[in-house]
């Protein structure tokens, strides 16, 4: 089998939530700036945490340099766990069975490719007990640009396999057009699932190599494990 790195998005792909992440951010903006409406016009689907913070701060007309983005994210990480109850984030249909079928296969590693900063990602994956599948990843704390963080995740996956990055097949599993675009930007393929930001038709039009309605579709496992 060609050494294979699978990079999974989180929100809308691995898990579905009750809005705890957005509520945590709203609480921080309300506390820091007195603006509970700060996120009303921000599009979250496929965006990275750092990009969301920067756009929201700019919309408020306040400083949005790296130091201020970092300060808001630090408060967000403090607030988020208190808003994530046992049912706050739940695994999407078919996710656990798929991950259990993939983990431990020779020549294949599972990682995350997510716009979430790593501490926030780990909080979101705790209720459905999914952290155990993902020892590495590329995160929003690594880069603000989604393609760049995926490239970082791919390098970490190659290191875990003990082979050069260019000897690996990389596949990104995501639910938005941005996931597809970023995957192709780093030379990866994409399995796109319509459980989050975009419809099956929109994802097909994006050029994703495989498009499914749910990750329990029988086409997914062969697509992820092909040589």
N, C-alpha and C positions, 0 to 999 in steps of 0.2 A: 504494500500500500504506500502510495506517495505520502510523505509526512504531511499531516493535515492539521491545520489550526482552525478551530471554530470559535468565532467571536459573537456572543449573544448580546443584543440590546436588552434593556431591563423593562422600562415602562412601556406597556402595550404589547410587548413581545413575551417576556418571561412572566410578568405579573400584571395584574389589574388592581387598582387601588381605590380608595374612597376619597382621594384628593388631599391626603395628609401632607404631601410634599408642597402643594400649592398653599395650603393653609399655614404651613410652617413659614414659608416665605412671606406671606401676607402679614403674619404676626410680627416678623422682623421689621418689615417696612413700616408697619404701623407704629411699632415701638421706637424705631430710630428716627422716622421722619413724619410721623403723624399722618400717614397716607395709606389707609387700608385699600385704596383703589389703585395702588401702584402697578398691579399686574393685570388690570382689566383688559388691556389691549395687547398683551404679550402672548405670542403663539409659542406654546411649550413643545408641541409635537416635533420631535427630531432635533430640538435645540439642545445645546450644552448648558450646564448650570452657569458657567462663567459668562456665556453669551447672554443668557436670560438676565443675569444680574446687571451686566453692563447696559443692556438695552433699557431695563427698568429704571436704573439710576439716571441714565441720560434723559429719559422721558420726564423724570421729575425735575430736571434741570439742576442736578447736584453733581458733585465730583464722581466720575466713573472710571478713574484710573485703577491700576491693578491693586493698589493698597486698599482702596475703598471696596472693590469687588471682594477681595480676600476677607475684609472685616465683616461684610454682610454674610458671606458663606460660613464664616466661623460661627456666627450667631445662629444661622440656619441649622448647622449640625448640632448645636446645643438644644434647639427647640424640637427638631424632628422626632427624636425617640419618644417624647412625651405624647405625641399625637398619633403614633403608630400603635394601635391596639392589636390584639391577637388576630383580628380579621381585617386589619388595616390594609395589608397587601396579600393577595391570594394568587397562587400559581394559575396561569392561564390553562385552559383545557389542553390536555395532552403533554404538558411541559415535563412533569415529573417522570412519566413513563419514557419520554424521549431521552431525557438526560440519563436515566438509569440504563438505557440501552446503549448509550454512547460512552459513558465513563469507563475508563480502564481498557479501552480498545488499544492494542499496540499501534504505535505510530500516529495516534490521534490525541489531541489535547483540547480541553474546553476552557475558554476564557470569556471574559466580558468585554464588550465594546460599547461603552455607554457614555452619554454626556453627563451623567451623574458624577459628582466628585466621589472619590472612593468611600469616605466615611458614610455619606448619604446612601450610596449604592448598597453597602453592607447592611445598613439599617433596613432598607426596603426588602432585602432578601431574607431577613431573619424570620419573620412570621411564617413563610411557607418552607423554611429550612432549605434554602437553595444555595447558601454560601458554600456548603460542602462540595459542590460540584465545580467551583471556580477558584482555583488557587492563584490566578493572575488575571490581568486584563489591561485594557487601555481605558482610561477614565477622564472625565471632565476636569479633574485636578491635574492631569498630565498636559492637556492642551485645550484651548478654546475651540479649535477647529476640529470637526468630527473626523475628517480624513486623517489628520495628523494623529489624533489619539488612537485611531484604529491601527495606524502604522506602528505606533509604540506597542500596542497590544500584540500585534503580529510578531514584532521583534522578541517580546517576552515569551510568546508561544514557541518560537524557534529555539530560544535558549532552553526552554523546558524540554524540548525534543532533542536537544544537543546537535542540531544541524543548522546550516546557514539559512537565513530567511528566504533567499532565492531558490532554495531547494524544496520549499513548502508550498502546498496548496492552501490558500486561505479562503474561508467562506464566512461571510457575515450574515447573521440571522437578525432581521429587524422588521419593523412594521410601518416605516415611513419612507417617503421619497428621498429624504435626506440620508437614510441608511443606505439605500440603493446607490445614490450618487457618491457617497463617501467610499463605499465598498469598491466601486468601479474606479474611483480616483487612485486607489492604492493597488489596483490590479487584482482585486479579489472578486469572487463571485458572490451572489446574494440570493438567499432564500428569504422571500418576503412573505409576511403573514398579515392578513387583514383583520387583526384583532386590536388595532390601535388607531393610528393616525390617518390611514388611507384605505380606500376600497380595493377590492380585487382588481377591478378594471383599471384604476389609477396605477396600481403597482405593476400590472402587466404592461401598461403603456410606458412605464419607466425603464423597461429593459431588464428587470430582474430575471435571473435565469430560471428560478422556480417561484411560483406564486401560489399560495394556498390560503384557504379561509381560516384554518386552525392547524396547530402544529401536530395534531394527531392524524393528519392526512397521511395516507400510506406512501405518498411520493416523497415525504420529507427525509426519512431515514436513509433510503438509497442515495438521495441527492447529497447528503452530508458525509456518507461513508464511501462514496465511489473512489476508485483509485485514480 
